[in-house]
Amino acid sequence: MNIEMLPLSLYRANSELMLRILNLSQDYRHRGLEIACRYHEDIIVKTRAELSRLSQQTAPEMSFSLPAEIFMQLTGASMSGALATGTPLIAAQTTLIQGLQEAVQDWQTAVGQRALPDS
């Protein structure tokens, strides 16, 4: 490789790294959005079921305890859902970090190969 091609070669290596990082970031955002949507759908279903159950069982003497009971049950559902969502999010983050590590290692290799003149 002649010396005039070196900047273009390094520019290409940098552009390839940037593209890989952007693709990894986009994939991570899509996974996170899917996880959040599933979590919210589960909460909506549980909330509707609980409200339906409570509307069928409401007795006058229970009316004072309902807001606190509903709040506690929805809070419990939210906490269990948050814990269940944590594992897929951690897996998605791990995939992102591993992809970034591989991208940087490949970039370092490419820059090293392109920076060394042919022997």
Secondary structure, DSSP 8 states (H G I E B T S, - for coil): --GGGHHHHHHHHHHHHHHHHHHHHHHHHHHHHHHHHHHHHHHHHHHHHHHHHHHHH--GGGTTTHHHHHHHHHHHHHHHHHHHHHHHHHHHHHHHHHHHHHHHHHHHHHHHHHHS---
